[in-house]
């Protein structure tokens, strides 16, 4: 009887371990950014808006689902005085039917 109880406990612990490990992997994958994104941010910090603009537009062409890239690209357009383009870039993630809570929270600041 005790052996069965120990086996059940071990199985439950293993299930919880593998479930939590897979949940952590899913979260870290969604928060990693490409080297190009960091390169674009570096250009922004060095006031090289043209180079940052090219990198961020290329990143949006590759993956249009990243809110951070949209915000950075909209910021570049704002700094250049192109407010109409900045508004369009900032509205793009908000106009999607499947908005995440992260997008909703961030959108209140812009």
C-alpha positions, 0 to 999 in steps of 0.5 A: 500500500505504501509503495503505491502511494509513493509511486503516485506521489512521484508521478504527481511531482514529475507531472508538475515539474514537466508542466512548469518547465514547459510553461517557463520555456514558452515564456522565455521564447516570447520575450527574447529579441533578435540581435537586429532589434538590439542593433536598432535600439543602439542606433536610436541611442546614438541618434542614428534615426535613418539606420534605426528606421531601416532595421525596424522596418525590416523587422516588421516585414519579417515579424509583424506581431512584435509590439516592441518593434512597432513602438520603436518604429513609431518612436523613430517616426515621431522623432523625425516629425512624421506623425501620421506614419507614427500614428499608423504604426502605433495603431497597427497592433491595436487594430488586430482582433486578437489583442493580448493584455500586454498590447492593451496595457502598453497602448495606454502609454502611447 
